[in-house]
Structure formats: structure tokens, C-alpha cells
Amino acid sequence: MACRGSGVQIPSAPLNKMNISFVREILKQTKDLILSQFFVAAVSLLQVSLVVKLLGVEKYGIVTLIVTLPSLVFRALHSKNSDVTLLTLNEKSSVLYSYLFDMLIGLVAFLICLSALNLPIKNYFGIPKIETYIVIYFGSRILQTFSETSKAWLISSNSLRKFSVLESLSVAVRFIAIVSLISITPSVENYIIGQTVYSIFYGVSSLFYVVNNIKIHRFVFKDFKKYLRSTFSHYKSIRLNQIIGLIPQHFDVIVISIISDYSSVGIYRFAKRLIEPVNYIVAIFNPWIQSKLSRVEENFDIQTFFIKFLIPVASVVTLFYVLFGKTFIEIVGSEEFLKSYEPLVILLIGYVTFLLTFWVRQLLLFNNLIIFHTYGKLIYTFSFIFFSLILSPAYGYNGIALSLTIAIIFQKLFEIRIYRKKVIQ
């Protein structure tokens, strides 16, 4: 198989010393993404700090569970749909049809969420009874689906600065909405209303942000049907990929709520939130790599990027959390969250593994090998289930954190093996 943007060899191969101009060029190309994600990380951490101090451990655990329900459903049906749109945009399809497709998926997801509210399982999501503000929040997620098509268009057109502005502005609105509301009354309801404001703003602003910069073709139902048929294969492969990985991503907090209490959910979720800046680093380079790989003329050297960028960054991140983790917890949270340190360090191992290998998925995607990432997700999911059944009864949230870390490592080892076998030839 032809190798697309994979570099010369797997990162273990010897390299010539990378010149300074290469580093400077990467920083120049990603400076907007770096500033944006730094802003997002800082605002998100500040938001977490204020929220946990105002709500306390138990209420923080409850809002975590409420947000988990729509996250599960919408991510199952729509997460990473920007990948689908990226592939269809390469086929010169209309962006209008992508937005309509987003809306249809959002409506289906919303109806599934409403159905779940009428089942006993709603209790596992911290929802003892149906409230109007929860239904409105679920509905706001329909509008948020528009952001996936907008992100895809901005990436494909190499408008990374606009992409960064959109992400930063949306996070700022979320921060202002949530913090303002819970400062007035520190309740679960006000937190969810703040999330609703964010979802509406993100979806609507991303729609108008892009529509004002592109030519919208007239809607033709026949063409829309043709678009749906052509995009189904892409959608199906990405959906399978995302659904398989949902269990470790979201069911961890549900498992904790079953075997323990809301406070334990809050402790574990707080640890995950503190480790999320690692994902923001990945978010800097994901659209940048996708932008390069989506243009055939680019010759992207992943090997140099890995050795000269990712290894040093991962080392600094690891040292920071190990040496200053407890201080970080007290600054962002409070002494009652110090129990988060152990699951934080355990999760750190898995998250750093992901940081070092996130690029493998993009190379598999653009070499038409995304099915192997799906197989990796299967390994990820079954590993998590197997180890969580063994470890969570004995070790609680630490057992869940260890199960998640082991699952990430197993998945990435498999994907690296596929990369060596299928991409490098």
C-alpha cells in the first residue's frame, strides 16, 4: 500500500539531526493552534477550579453523570463526523448537505436521549426525575452538531487561525455562562443551563462562521439523497470506530457510581479533568496533521515530528504531574480532592501513551486503513471491560483508572504494529 505522509520509518529508526528551520516552520504553522489550545486549557482548568469549589464533590459528581448521557448518545452517532465531512469535501460535495446531515443525526440522538429518560437507567446518570432544563440541554446538542462540518471545512481550507478563534471563543462563552450562573446559585440546574448556552452558541456561531465564507448551492433533494448514499460508507466506518471506544470513555464514571457514590465519581472525574491538558496538546496538532495529509502534495515527516517534538513534550508533561501533581490539585480544587492524585498519576501513563501515538490514527485514516483503528478500539474496549471487572471492586476509582490506562496501551501497541506492517513498506 502506498504510504501517505508517514515519514521514512517508525520512530525507532536513526535520524539525521533536524535543522532549526524545520522546528521554526512547524511552530509558525501551528502558532494559532498553540495559542488557542493554551487558552482553552487555561480557561477549562479555571472553570473546573471554580465549579468544584462552588458545587463541592457530590454535586460535581452528579453533573458529571448528567452530561455523560447525551455525551454517550451524541458521540456514538456524531463524534468525529468532521472526519466524514473531510473525506466527502475531497469528493467536492456541497457543505450544505453536510450541515443537513448533522441536523438529522442530532435529531435522532435527541430522541434517543428522551427515550432514555423514560427508562430506569436514567438513575445511573444522576437523573432521578425528568426536569425541563435537562430536556432543553439535550435539545441544544442538536445545534452543537453543526460544529463538526464547520471544523472540517476550516481544516480542509487550511483556515487554522479561524478554527482556533472559533474554539477559543466557544470555550470562553462556556466559562462565562457556567461560572456566572453557579456563582449566583451553586446548583446542578444552573451548571446544566450554562452547558446549554455553550452548546447553542458553539453550534450556531460555527454555522454562520463558515456559511458567510462559502458559496451555498441551492438545495436539491435528489442531490441530497446522492450525498447520503456516497457518504454512508465513510459514516459507517467512523461510527463503528467511535461507538466501540465509548465504553472506556464514559462508562468509567457510571461504573464508579454503581460500586460507590457521587463523591467518588467527583474525585475520579476531577482527576480526569486535570489530566485533560494532555488532550489539548493533541488537539493542537491533530487538525494541523489532518490539513497536511488531506493535501496530497505535502510530504509530512512524522518520524522527525515524533522525536523532536512529542518525546520532549511528553517528558515535560510527565515530570510536571509527578512532581507537582498534589500542588496542582490543591490550587485547582481543594484538600478534599487530594485523593485524586493517585488516579491522576495512573491515568497519566495512558494519556502520555496517547500523546506519543495519536498521529497513527490520522495516517490510518488517510491511507484508507481506519478499520484497523476500529479493531484497536475493540481491543481498547474489551481490555477496559476485562480489567475493570477485576480491578474496580477491589480498588475503586484507582482500579478504573488502571483499567483505562492498560486499555490505551494495548490499543496503541496494536495500531503501531499495523502502521509498521501496512503503511511502511
C-alpha positions in Angstrom: 0.0 0.0 0.0 1.2 3.5 -0.8 2.4 5.3 2.3 0.8 8.7 2.7 2.7 11.2 4.9 4.3 8.6 7.1 7.9 9.6 7.0 10.7 7.3 6.4 10.5 4.7 9.2 8.8 4.0 12.5 10.3 6.5 15.1 12.9 4.0 16.4 15.0 4.4 13.2 18.1 6.6 13.4 17.7 10.1 12.0 19.8 12.9 10.8 19.7 15.9 13.2 16.7 18.1 12.4 17.6 21.6 11.5 16.3 24.6 13.3 14.3 25.9 10.4 12.2 22.8 10.4 11.2 23.4 14.0 10.6 27.1 13.3 8.4 26.2 10.4 6.2 23.9 12.5 5.9 26.5 15.3 5.0 29.1 12.7 2.3 26.9 11.1 0.8 25.9 14.5 1.2 29.1 16.5 -2.5 29.9 16.3 -3.5 26.4 17.4 -1.0 26.6 20.2 -2.3 29.9 21.5 -5.9 28.7 21.1 -5.4 25.4 23.0 -3.3 27.1 25.7 -6.2 29.5 26.1 -8.7 26.6 26.1 -6.7 24.6 28.6 -6.3 27.6 30.9 -9.9 28.6 30.8 -11.1 25.0 31.2 -8.9 24.4 34.3 -10.1 27.7 35.8 -13.6 26.6 35.1 -13.1 23.3 36.8 -11.4 25.0 39.8 -14.4 27.4 40.3 -17.0 24.7 39.7 -15.6 22.1 42.1 -15.2 24.8 44.8 -18.7 26.1 44.4 -20.5 22.8 43.8 -18.5 20.5 46.0 -17.6 16.9 45.4 -21.1 15.4 45.4 -22.8 17.9 43.1 -19.8 17.8 40.8 -20.3 14.0 40.6 -24.0 14.5 39.7 -23.4 17.0 36.9 -20.7 14.7 35.5 -23.2 11.9 35.3 -26.0 14.1 33.7 -23.6 15.3 31.0 -22.5 11.7 30.4 -25.9 10.6 29.0 -26.1 13.0 26.0 -22.3 12.7 25.5 -22.7 8.9 25.1 -25.5 9.2 22.6 -24.3 12.1 20.5 -20.7 10.8 20.4 -21.9 7.4 19.3 -23.8 9.0 16.4 -21.8 12.1 15.6 -18.4 12.3 17.2 -15.6 12.8 14.7 -18.1 13.5 12.0 -15.7 16.1 10.8 -13.6 13.2 9.5 -16.5 12.1 7.4 -17.0 15.6 6.1 -13.3 16.0 5.4 -13.5 12.9 3.2 -16.6 14.0 1.4 -15.3 17.5 0.8 -12.5 15.9 -1.1 -15.2 14.5 -3.3 -16.5 18.1 -4.0 -19.8 17.6 -2.2 -21.9 20.5 -1.0 -21.2 21.8 2.5 -25.0 22.5 2.8 -25.7 18.8 2.7 -23.2 18.1 5.4 -25.0 20.5 7.7 -28.3 18.9 6.9 -26.8 15.5 7.7 -25.5 16.9 11.0 -29.0 18.1 11.9 -30.6 14.7 11.0 -28.1 12.9 13.2 -28.7 15.4 16.0 -32.5 14.9 15.9 -32.1 11.1 16.1 -29.7 11.4 19.0 -32.0 13.8 20.8 -34.9 11.3 20.5 -32.8 8.5 21.9 -31.9 10.7 24.9 -35.5 11.4 25.5 -36.3 7.7 25.4 -33.6 7.0 27.9 -35.2 9.5 30.3 -38.3 7.2 30.4 -36.2 4.2 31.4 -34.9 3.2 34.8 -31.3 3.6 33.5 -31.7 7.4 34.0 -31.0 6.9 37.7 -27.4 5.8 36.8 -26.9 9.2 35.1 -27.8 11.2 38.2 -31.3 11.9 36.9 -33.9 10.7 39.4 -36.7 12.6 37.6 -37.2 14.4 34.3 -36.6 18.1 34.5 -37.3 20.8 31.8 -33.8 22.2 31.9 -32.4 18.7 31.2 -34.6 18.2 28.1 -33.6 21.7 26.8 -30.0 20.8 27.3 -30.4 17.6 25.3 -32.1 19.7 22.5 -29.2 22.2 22.5 -26.9 19.4 21.5 -28.6 19.2 18.1 -27.3 22.7 17.3 -23.9 21.8 18.5 -23.6 19.1 15.8 -23.1 21.8 13.2 -19.6 22.4 14.6 -18.3 19.2 13.1 -19.0 20.3 9.5 -17.6 23.8 10.3 -14.4 22.3 11.7 -14.0 20.0 8.7 -14.3 22.9 6.2 -11.9 25.1 8.1 -9.3 22.3 8.3 -9.7 21.4 4.6 -9.3 25.1 3.6 -6.2 25.4 5.9 -8.0 28.1 7.9 -6.4 27.1 11.1 -6.5 30.6 12.6 -10.3 30.8 12.1 -10.5 27.2 13.6 -8.6 28.4 16.6 -10.7 31.5 17.1 -13.9 29.5 16.9 -12.7 27.0 19.5 -11.4 29.7 21.9 -14.5 31.9 21.7 -16.8 29.0 22.4 -14.8 27.9 25.4 -14.9 31.5 26.7 -18.6 31.6 26.4 -19.0 28.3 28.2 -16.8 29.6 31.0 -18.7 32.8 31.4 -22.1 31.1 31.3 -21.4 28.3 33.8 -19.4 30.4 36.3 -21.8 33.3 36.2 -24.8 31.0 36.8 -23.4 28.9 39.6 -21.9 31.9 41.3 -25.5 33.2 41.7 -26.8 29.8 42.8 -24.4 26.8 43.0 -26.9 24.3 41.8 -26.9 21.3 39.4 -29.6 23.1 37.3 -27.5 26.2 36.8 -24.5 24.2 35.7 -26.5 22.4 33.1 -28.1 25.7 31.9 -24.6 27.0 31.4 -23.7 23.9 29.3 -26.8 24.6 27.3 -25.7 28.2 26.5 -22.4 26.8 25.3 -23.9 24.1 23.0 -26.2 26.7 21.4 -23.5 29.3 20.9 -21.0 26.7 19.6 -23.3 25.3 17.1 -25.0 28.4 15.8 -21.8 30.5 15.7 -19.8 27.7 13.9 -22.6 27.6 11.3 -22.6 31.3 10.5 -18.9 31.5 10.8 -18.5 29.2 7.8 -21.6 30.0 5.8 -20.5 33.6 5.5 -17.3 32.5 3.8 -18.6 29.9 1.3 -21.0 29.6 -1.6 -24.1 27.7 -0.6 -25.6 25.8 -3.5 -29.4 25.5 -3.9 -30.9 22.5 -2.2 -31.8 19.7 -4.5 -33.4 16.7 -2.8 -32.1 14.3 -5.5 -28.5 15.6 -4.9 -29.0 15.3 -1.1 -30.0 11.6 -1.5 -27.0 11.1 -3.6 -24.8 12.7 -0.9 -26.3 10.4 1.7 -25.5 7.4 -0.4 -22.0 8.5 -1.1 -21.2 9.4 2.5 -22.7 6.3 4.1 -19.6 4.2 3.8 -17.4 6.9 5.4 -20.0 7.5 8.1 -20.4 3.8 8.9 -16.7 3.2 9.3 -16.2 6.3 11.6 -19.4 5.4 13.6 -18.2 1.9 14.2 -14.8 3.3 15.3 -16.4 5.8 17.7 -19.1 3.5 19.2 -16.6 0.8 20.1 -14.5 3.3 22.1 -17.4 4.8 24.1 -17.4 2.3 26.9 -14.0 3.2 28.4 -14.5 6.9 27.7 -17.8 7.3 29.5 -18.9 4.2 31.3 -16.0 4.5 33.8 -17.9 7.2 35.8 -21.1 5.1 35.6 -19.2 2.0 37.0 -17.9 4.1 39.8 -21.5 5.5 40.6 -22.7 1.9 40.8 -19.9 0.5 43.0 -19.5 3.6 45.1 -21.2 7.1 45.5 -21.4 10.5 43.8 -18.3 11.7 45.8 -16.2 9.0 44.3 -17.4 10.0 40.9 -16.4 13.6 41.6 -12.9 12.5 42.8 -12.3 10.4 39.7 -13.8 12.9 37.3 -11.7 15.7 38.8 -8.5 13.6 38.2 -9.5 13.1 34.5 -10.2 16.8 34.1 -6.7 17.7 35.5 -5.1 15.3 33.0 -7.0 16.6 30.1 -4.4 19.3 29.2 -2.6 16.3 27.5 -5.5 16.1 25.1 -5.2 19.8 24.4 -1.7 19.2 23.2 -3.0 16.5 20.9 -5.7 19.0 19.8 -3.0 21.4 18.7 -1.5 19.0 16.2 -4.5 16.9 15.1 -6.0 19.5 12.7 -2.5 20.5 11.5 -1.6 16.9 10.6 -5.0 16.4 9.0 -4.6 19.5 7.0 -1.2 18.3 5.7 -2.4 14.7 5.0 -5.5 16.0 3.2 -3.3 17.7 0.6 -1.5 15.0 -1.5 1.4 17.3 -2.4 2.5 17.5 1.3 5.4 15.3 2.3 5.0 15.1 6.1 7.8 13.6 8.1 6.1 12.0 11.1 9.4 10.5 12.3 11.1 13.8 12.9 7.9 15.2 14.5 7.8 12.3 16.9 11.4 12.5 18.1 11.9 16.3 18.1 8.5 17.3 19.4 6.5 14.6 21.0 9.1 12.9 23.1 10.4 16.2 24.8 6.8 17.4 25.3 5.7 14.1 26.8 8.8 14.1 29.2 8.0 17.6 30.4 4.3 16.8 31.0 5.2 13.6 32.9 7.7 15.4 35.2 5.2 18.2 35.9 2.4 15.9 37.0 4.6 13.6 39.0 6.4 16.4 40.8 3.7 19.0 41.2 0.5 17.0 40.9 -0.6 17.4 44.5 0.1 21.1 44.5 -1.8 21.3 41.2 -4.8 19.6 42.8 -4.9 21.9 45.8 -4.6 25.0 43.5 -7.3 24.0 41.1 -9.5 22.2 43.7 -9.1 21.9 47.4 -7.8 19.5 50.0 -10.9 17.3 49.8 -9.7 16.5 46.2 -6.2 15.3 47.2 -7.5 11.7 46.8 -7.5 12.5 43.0 -3.6 12.3 42.9 -3.4 8.5 42.7 -5.9 8.1 39.8 -4.3 11.1 38.2 -0.8 9.5 38.1 -2.3 6.2 36.9 -4.2 8.0 34.1 -1.1 10.0 33.2 0.6 6.8 31.9 -2.2 6.2 29.5 -2.7 9.8 28.4 1.1 10.2 27.7 1.0 7.0 25.6 -1.9 8.5 23.6 0.1 11.8 23.2 3.0 9.9 21.8 1.0 7.9 19.3 -2.1 9.9 18.3 -0.7 10.5 14.8 -1.1 6.8 14.0 -4.9 7.2 13.7 -4.5 10.0 11.1 -2.2 8.0 9.0 -4.5 5.1 9.1 -7.4 7.3 8.2 -5.7 8.9 5.2 -4.3 5.6 4.0 -7.9 4.1 4.0 -7.0 1.8 6.9 -9.3 3.3 9.5 -10.8 -0.1 10.0 -7.7 -1.1 11.9 -8.1 1.8 14.2 -11.6 0.3 14.8 -10.0 -3.0 15.6 -7.7 -1.2 18.0 -10.8 0.4 19.7 -12.2 -3.1 20.1 -9.0 -4.1 21.9 -9.3 -0.9 24.0 -12.9 -1.6 24.9 -12.6 -5.3 25.8 -9.4 -4.7 27.7 -11.1 -2.0 29.7 -14.1 -4.2 30.5 -12.0 -7.2 31.4 -9.6 -5.3 33.8 -12.3 -3.1 35.3 -14.3 -6.2 36.3 -11.3 -7.5 38.1 -9.8 -4.2 39.5 -12.7 -1.9 40.3 -14.3 -4.0 43.0 -11.0 -4.1 44.9 -9.5 -0.7 44.1 -12.5 1.5 43.3 -11.6 4.5 41.1 -7.9 3.6 41.1 -8.9 0.3 39.6 -10.9 2.1 36.9 -8.0 4.4 36.2 -5.6 1.5 35.8 -8.1 -0.4 33.6 -8.3 2.6 31.3 -4.6 3.1 31.1 -3.9 -0.6 30.3 -6.6 -0.4 27.6 -5.0 2.6 25.9 -1.6 0.9 25.9 -2.9 -2.3 24.4 -4.8 -0.3 21.7 -1.8 1.8 20.7 0.6 -1.2 20.6 -1.8 -2.8 18.1 -2.0 0.3 16.0 1.7 0.7 15.9 2.0 -2.8 14.7 -0.5 -2.1 11.9 1.4 1.1 11.0 4.7 -0.9 10.6 3.0 -3.6 8.6 0.6 -1.8 6.4 1.8 1.8 6.0 5.6 1.4 6.0 6.7 -0.8 3.1 
